[in-house]
Amino acid sequence: MLFNSLQFLVFFTVVFFVYFALPHRWRWVLLLLGSYYFYMCWRMEYIFLILFSTLVDYVAGIRIDGSKTAAGRRIWLAASLATNLGLLFTFKYYNFFAESARMAFQHFNICSNIPALNVLLPVGISFYTFQTLAYTLDVYMGRRRAERNAGTFALYVAFFPQLVAGPIERSTQLLPQFHREVHFDHGRTVEGLRLMLWGYVKKVVVADRLAQVVNAAYRHPQDASSFDLAIGTLCFAFQIYCDFSAYSDIAIGSARILGFDLMQNFRQPYLSKSVAEFWRRWHISLSTWFRDYVYVPLGGSRGGELRNGINLAIVFLLSGLWHGANWTFVVWGALHAAYMLVERRLARRRPAPDAGRPPRAWAGPANVMLTFSLVGYAWIFFRAATLTDALQISRKILLGIGHPLREWILPLREMLPEVRLSLALIFVLLAIEVLQQRMDLGARFRRWPVPLRWSVYYAGILSILLLGVIENSQFIYFQF
């Protein structure tokens, strides 16, 4: 069931009215059954994976919490890790590693017969696996007590607004909210609906329209010009941002209507002045997950420059693999690790700023452009189907930068109307992002007169009807 479908709107409307009509003690049942139905709309049999993972982590959490010995706690933690990571490896990574091993053996003329698994990737498995792992690790580290109510814990694992593509919620934040009695709140409902509308605009009007330009450039990169690939890469940077942040907006908005607060997942990432800052603003729930459960346990920034570099490399390589079982994602993660290491090295060698001298006016925008360029270049490897395609696209774009200016002006004049519209949408989105960073647009918007606010709502709905690509296309992160 897609967020951008009539089926979801009907489903959510029914859940909303029944939810607030029921007594508090029965609402978790409605949300749990609704969440399971929501997931089974994708593929019914994969609900058993969620049920199995839920059961293992529920028992593991109670056993860890009640264990008298450190060895007993470690055994149940290992059981949880083995179950969740085993499911993730089997369904997402087995064929990738099997194919890589076959190619390695073939390179050395070694005959191998490693079988492949003919299974579909369960939608959202990377998200709910990390969410349940976070719970078990929190109990093991003493950050929370084990959840004793099996139904409430199952709801934490399968809560439908963020089940398929996050945000990846922490048990310390989301689980207590299921025990809290919620009353209908008109203000929260309006805020949630406004956030959902903004998410639909970003997805249907911006992301899906940009996808047409991106797909045209990346479908056959060997036949595309440097200009087409450069425009396609620019459009993909904003397509993936609008697509993924739109899902988060709709998830956060729908949860807010029902009385739950999910964490913010994006905060104007393309206005970052460094790659480190970009990762504090992009997919925040995942970046903080890797920080808290991988980077810090490995030693974090302690242990010297070499050890810190190794820790960063491990985190970003794992992050790349988390996104997809393909060497293109590994390279994407490696690029970001290299960016971070270079940034840290330069920061250590940079002289301290002169307190009496004001910062140069151009430094901030220049850093933003440099960061966006680095992140945008890495997106090539994220989007390309193969490493060969990614390298070919990189070479064409980099060689094209050296072309005379007139060779870029002519294609600009001959751009198709849909490309011009896509670039205009990017410009409008950036203007909104800049304003949002400089001021709290939401707070200002709430102070506007009611007729003016409604005119903005109508404009958003009309933009979906007139400019939107109404194809019920999947969100990009569903494949992860």
N, C-alpha and C positions, 0 to 999 in steps of 0.2 A: 504494500500500500504506500503510494508516494504522497508526500506532503502536498505536492502541487497537483492534486487530483480531486475530482468531485467526490470520489469515494471517501477520502480522508476528511473532507469538510463535513460530509454527512455523519461519518463515524464520530468525529470530535464533537459535533453538535449534540448527538445522542448522549455521548459520555458526559458532556457538560451538564445537561438538564437532569439526567438520572443521578449523577454524582451529588449535586446539591439537594436533590430530593430525598436521598437516603440518609439515615442516621450515621453519625461518624463511625460507629463500630463496624459498619458493613461497607464502608467506602473502599477500603483496601481490597476487598473481594472484587468489586466492580473494576477497579484499576488494574488488578492482576489479570483478571479474565480478559479485559479489554486489551491489555498489553500482549497477552499470548495470542489473541485473535489477530492483532495488528501484525505480529511477527509471522504467524502462520499464513497470512495472505501472500507472503513471498514464496515459501515452500514449506508445506505442513510438517514433513518429517524432521526438519532441522530444529523443531521446537524441543525434540528430545535431547539435543546437545545442550540447550540452555537448562533444561530440567536436570540433566546429569551434572553439569558444572555447578548449578545452584545447590544441589544436594551435597556434593563433595565439600564445597566451601562452607556450607552451613554447619556440617558436622565438624569439619576441620577447625572452624572458628571456635566452636564450643569446646572441643578437645584441647586446643591450644590455651584457651582461657582457663580451663580447669586443670591443666596438667601441673603436677607437683614438681616435675623435674625439667631441666633444660633439654635433656635428650628427648623427652616425650614431646615437648613443644616443637623441636626441630623435625621430628618424624612427621608430625601432622602438617607442618609448614611444607615439608618436602612433598607430601602427598598432594597438597593443593597445587604447588608449583608444577609437579609432574603432570597432573590431570589437565590443568589449563594450558600449559605450554605444549603438552602432548597433543591436545586437540588442535591447537593453533598450528603446530608443525604438520600434523597429518593432513589437514584440510587446506592449508595455505602454502606450506613450504616444501612438502615432501617432493612433489614433482619438480620443483625448481632445483633442489639439491641433487635429486636423482639425475636430471638432465645434465647438470654441471659435472657430476661424477662421470657420466657416460662420455661426455666430451673430453674430459681429462684423460680417461683411460684410452679413448680413441687416439688422442694425440701421441700417446706412448705405445700405440699399436697393441694394446691389451684388450682382449676380447671380454666384454662384460654383457650381462643380461639382467640389468636392473629394471624391474617392472615399474610401470607407471600406474597411478591411481586415477580411475575415471570417476571423479567426484566434482561436484560444483562447490565453489567457495560459498559457505554460508554467509549471508549478508550480515554485516555488523559484528562478525566474530572477533575482530581485533579490538573493538571497543568494549564489548561486554566482558571479554576475557581480562583486559587490563583493569576493568572496574572491579571484578571479583578478586583479582590478585591484590589490588590496593586494599580491599577489606581485610583479607587474610593477613597481609603484611602489617596493617595498622593494629590488628589484634595482637600479632606476635611482638610488635615493638611497644605494646602497652599504650597506644594512643587512644584506644577505646575498648570497652568490654564487648564480648561476643553478643550478637543479636539472638535472643532466645525465641522470638516469634518467627516461625518458619515462613508464614505468609508475608510478613513485612519484609523479611530478607529477600524472598523471591521477587517481591515488587521492586526492591532496590536494584536487583539484577536486571529486571525486564521492563522497567518503567518506560512506556512507549514514546514519550516525547524525545528522549535522548538515547533510546536503545540502539538505533541503527548507525548513527554517526555522531554521537556525543552531544554535548560535552561529556568527557569522562569524569564522572562525579566521584568525590571522596565519600566514604561511608560516614566520616565524622560530620559532614555537612548535610548529606541528603537523608540518611536513615532517621535521624531524630525528627525530621519534618513529617514523616509518615505517622508518627505518634501524636502529632499536634492536631488538635481539632481546628478545622478551617470553616469559616463562614463566608458566604458570598460577599465579595467586596467590589463595588462598582468601579472604584478607582483602579484596582488591580486588573479588572477585566478590560477596561479601556486601554490601559498601558499594554496589556498582553496582545490585544487585537491590533493596536498600532504597531507593535513590534512585528507581529506576524505579517501585516500588510507590507511593511518595509522589506521583510524577508522575501515575500512573493514578488515584489517589484525587482529586487536584486536578482532573484533566480530567473524569473520568466522574461523580464524585459531586458536585463543587462547580460547575465551569464549565458542564457540560452541563445541570445542573439550574437554574442561574441563567439560562441562555439561554432557558428557557421563559418566565420572567418578563419578560426583556428583549424578546423577540420579541413578546409579547402587547402590551407598551406601545408599541413603536416601529413595529409593523406598520401601524397607522392612527393616527398621533399626533393627527390632527384630532378623533378621537372619544374620545381618552383624557383622563382628568382630570389635574389638576395633581399629585395624590397619586400616581396610577399612573405618571406620567412621572418623578416624583422617585424613586420606588422603582425603576423600571426603569433609570434612570441610575445609581443607587447599585449596583444589581446588575450593570450592565455594567462598571463600574469593576473589580469583583472578578472578573467573568467573563473579561474579556480578560487580566487578570493571571494568574488560575489557568490559563487555557487556554494562554497563551504560555509561562509559566514551567513548566507541566507538560511541554510539548514539550521545553524545555531540560533539565529533570530527566531525562526518559527518554533524551534524546540523550547527556547527560553520563554517565548511569548505564550505558547499553549500551556506550559507548566505554570506560569505565573497566573493565568486565568483560573487554574484549578487550585491555586494557593501555595505553590511550591516555587522556591528560588533556586535556579540553576546558575552555575558560575559563568561569568563572562568569558567568551572564548576568543574574541578578537578585539583589538583596540587600535585602529588606524595603523596597521603594520607597515604600509608603504610610505609612511611619513617618518620612519625610523632613521636615525642618524648613524647607525652602526648595525652590523649583522647581529651582534649580541642583543641590541635593543629590539631588533626585528623579532627574535625568538622570545622576547618577553611580551610581545604583542600578537604573535601569530600562533594559532592553535594552542592557546594558553594551557588548556587542560592536559594536553599531551606533553608539552615542554616541561611543565611543572611536575608531571608524573615521572618523566625520565630523570629530572633533577632530584626528586625526593627518594625514588626507589632504585635508581641505578647510579647516578653521578655521585651523590653524597655517600652512599654505602661504599663505593669504590675508593673514597678518600677525598672527593671533590677537588678543591684547589690546594689541598694540603699535600705535602710530600715533595715539593720541588717542581721546577718547570717541566722536566721530562715526564714525571708521573702525571702531572696535570694535563699535559698534552695527550698522553695515552688514554686518560679517563675521558677527555673530550672526544677523542676519535672513536672510542667504544660507543659512547652515547649516540653520536651522530650516525655511525654505521648501523647501529641497531634501529635508530629512528628511520633511516632509509629503508631497511628491510621491513620494518613495521608497515610502511606504506605500500609495499608491493614486493612480490617474489620475482624480481627481475634485476639484472645487473645495472640497469639504468637508475634504479632507485638507490642502489649501493653507491654509485658514482655521485648521485645527487647529495646523499648524506656526507660522502667524503669531501665534496666541494665545500659544504657548509662547515665541516670540521676544519678544513684548511683556512677558510675565511676567519674563523674564530681564533685560530692559533696565531695567524699573522696579525690580527687586530690586537691581541694581548701582547705580542712581542713589541709592536709599535707603541702601544700605550706605556709600556715600561721604559722605553727609550725617549718618549716625548718629554721635553722639559716642562716644568711646572708653569702654569699660566701666570702672567704678570697681573697682580691684583690691581694695579693702577691703570691698566690698559683695557679698554672695552673690547669685547670679542668682535672680530671682523663680521660685517653684515652678511658677507657671502658664504661664510664658513658653514652655517647651518644648512642652507639649500644645497650647497655643493656636496655635503656629506649625505644628505637625503638622496641626491641623484646617484652618487657613487654606490650607496647601499642598494638602491633599487636596481642598478645595472648589474651588480654582482648576483643579487637574488634572481633577477630576470634571466641571467645567463644560466644559472643552475636549473631554472624551470625547463630549459630545453631538454635536459636529461630526464626530468620528471614526465614530460609529455611525450617524448619520442617513443616509438614502438620498440626500437632496438638501439643498441649502442652505435651500430653503424650509421643509422639514421641520425642519431644525436650528433655524432662527430661531423657528418656531412652538413647538417644544418648549421653547426657552430662555424665550420670553415667558410660556408657561403656568407653568413652574416658578417663575420670578422673581415673577410676579404672585401665585402661590399662596403664596409665603413670607409675604406680607402678610395672608393670611387669619387670622381668629381661631383660637386654639388648638383650640377645639371642632370646627372643620371638619377638623382633622387627626386628632383623637382618634377620631372616628366611623369613618373608613376603617380605622384601625389595628385597631379591634375587629372589623371585618367582613372582614379579610384572609382570603384563601383559604389552606387548609392548606399548599399548595406554596409560597406566598409566605412564610409563617411559617417553614417549613423552610429556605428559601433564606436568610432573614435570620439564622437560627440558625447556619447553616453559615458565614456571613460572620463572625459573632461568634467561633466556634471558630477559624477561620483566623486572625483578628486576634490572638487570645490566643496561639496558637502562634508567630506572627510576633514578638510582643512578647517572649515568652520566648526565642526564638532570638536576638533582638538583645541581650538582657541577659546571656545565657549561651550557651555552645556546647552546644546540645542534642544534637548528634551525638556529641560526646565523652562527655557524660554518659550518653547512651543506650548506648554501647558498654561502659560499666562496669556496666550493670544485669545482674542474673542472667539466664542463658539462658532459663529458663521465662517470665520477665517480658517479655523481648524478643520471644519467640515469640507471647506473648499479644497484643502490639501488632501483629505481622504478621497474625495471624488476624483481629484487629479491622479492619485495613485491607482485607483481602480480603472480609470479611463486609460492610463498608460499601459496597464496590463491588457486591456481589451483591444487597444489600437496598435500597440507596439510589441506586445508580448508574443513569444513563440509558444503557442498552445499545443504542445506535443507530449505532455506528461513525461518529459525526459528525466532519466534518473540523475540523482546527485552524484558528482564525481567521486566523493569519498565512500559511496556505497561499495565500491570494489575493494576497499581496504578492510 
